[in-house]
């Protein structure tokens, strides 16, 4: 059972890890909503990427993730490395990081500045801009 309401109208709950809720906006657009105050570490990053990888594999085509960074309190080096390394370009076509406050913008900037994500990744101030950008990254021929 998901504890938080969908962050965007029309999003459908699809699952949860110990610290993150997941919603589908389009079949290939996965909204990732960490619990408020999460201190993301290597173990939580592995659990969350496992969920995301499984979702994409079961869908059978690449997905974009829109990650609500605003709810994070911190993210350590192990978590940054895990996300950068595990985002398989065969399963993911983009990652949009929603950073709506100074702390989340700093966390997102550290992530992009200190790692080399394997997929196109950008920071956005809102869900609206993040979703719009992800749509532009959708592979040709995808619904």
C-alpha positions in Angstrom: 0.0 0.0 0.0 1.4 3.4 -1.0 1.5 6.0 1.9 1.5 9.1 -0.2 -1.0 10.4 -2.8 0.0 10.5 -6.5 2.2 13.6 -7.0 0.6 14.3 -10.4 -3.0 14.1 -11.5 -3.7 10.9 -13.4 -0.7 9.0 -12.0 -1.4 5.4 -10.9 0.3 3.7 -8.0 2.5 0.7 -9.1 4.5 -0.2 -6.0 6.7 0.7 -3.2 10.1 0.0 -1.6 10.9 0.6 2.1 11.4 4.3 1.5 10.0 5.2 -2.0 6.6 5.2 -3.7 6.2 4.6 -7.4 3.6 5.8 -9.8 3.0 5.3 -13.6 1.9 8.4 -15.5 2.3 6.9 -18.9 3.3 3.2 -19.2 6.9 4.4 -19.9 7.0 7.3 -17.4 7.7 6.2 -13.8 7.3 8.8 -11.1 9.7 8.1 -8.2 8.7 9.7 -4.8 11.1 9.1 -1.9 9.7 9.5 1.6 10.1 12.9 3.0 13.4 13.3 4.9 15.1 10.2 3.2 18.8 10.0 3.7 19.6 8.0 0.6 22.5 5.6 0.8 23.9 2.7 -1.1 21.5 0.1 0.3 18.4 2.2 -0.4 19.7 3.0 -3.9 20.1 -0.7 -4.7 16.6 -1.4 -3.4 15.2 1.4 -5.5 17.1 0.6 -8.7 16.1 -3.0 -8.3 12.4 -1.9 -8.4 13.0 0.5 -11.3 14.9 -2.1 -13.3 12.3 -4.8 -12.7 9.5 -2.3 -13.8 11.3 -1.5 -17.0 12.1 -5.1 -17.8 8.5 -6.2 -17.2 7.2 -3.4 -19.4 9.5 -4.6 -22.2 10.6 -1.2 -23.4 12.7 1.7 -22.0 11.2 4.0 -19.5 12.0 7.5 -18.1 12.1 8.2 -14.4 11.0 11.4 -12.9 12.5 11.6 -9.4 11.1 13.8 -6.7 14.5 14.9 -5.3 12.7 17.6 -3.2 11.9 15.0 -0.5 15.5 13.9 0.0 17.4 15.1 3.0 20.8 13.7 1.8 22.4 11.3 -0.6 25.8 9.7 -0.1 28.5 8.8 -2.6 27.4 5.1 -2.6 23.9 6.1 -3.6 25.1 8.4 -6.3 27.4 5.8 -7.8 24.6 3.1 -7.7 22.1 5.3 -9.6 24.7 6.3 -12.2 26.0 2.8 -12.8 22.7 0.9 -12.7 20.6 3.0 -15.0 20.9 0.8 -18.0 20.4 2.7 -21.3 18.6 -0.5 -22.7 16.0 -0.1 -20.0 15.9 3.7 -19.4 15.8 6.6 -21.9 16.0 9.5 -19.4 16.0 10.7 -15.8 14.4 14.0 -14.8 15.3 15.1 -11.3 12.7 17.4 -9.7 14.5 19.7 -7.3 12.2 22.3 -5.9 14.2 23.7 -3.0 17.9 24.6 -2.3 18.8 21.3 -0.6 17.4 19.2 -3.4 19.1 21.3 -6.0 22.4 20.9 -4.2 21.9 17.1 -4.0 21.0 16.9 -7.7 23.9 19.1 -8.6 26.3 16.9 -6.6 24.9 13.8 -8.4 25.4 15.3 -11.9 28.7 16.9 -11.0 30.3 13.9 -9.4 28.9 11.0 -11.5 28.5 10.3 -15.1 24.9 8.9 -15.6 24.6 6.5 -18.5 21.3 8.1 -19.6 20.4 11.7 -20.3 19.7 13.3 -16.9 18.5 16.9 -16.1 17.4 18.8 -13.1 14.0 20.6 -13.3 12.2 22.9 -10.9 8.8 21.2 -11.2 7.0 18.0 -12.3 5.5 19.9 -15.3 8.9 20.8 -16.8 10.4 17.4 -15.9 7.6 15.5 -17.6 7.6 17.7 -20.6 11.4 17.2 -21.0 11.1 13.4 -20.5 8.5 13.3 -23.3 11.0 15.0 -25.7 13.5 12.2 -24.9 11.1 9.3 -25.6 12.5 7.1 -28.3 11.0 7.4 -31.8 8.1 5.0 -32.3 7.2 4.8 -28.6 3.6 5.5 -27.7 
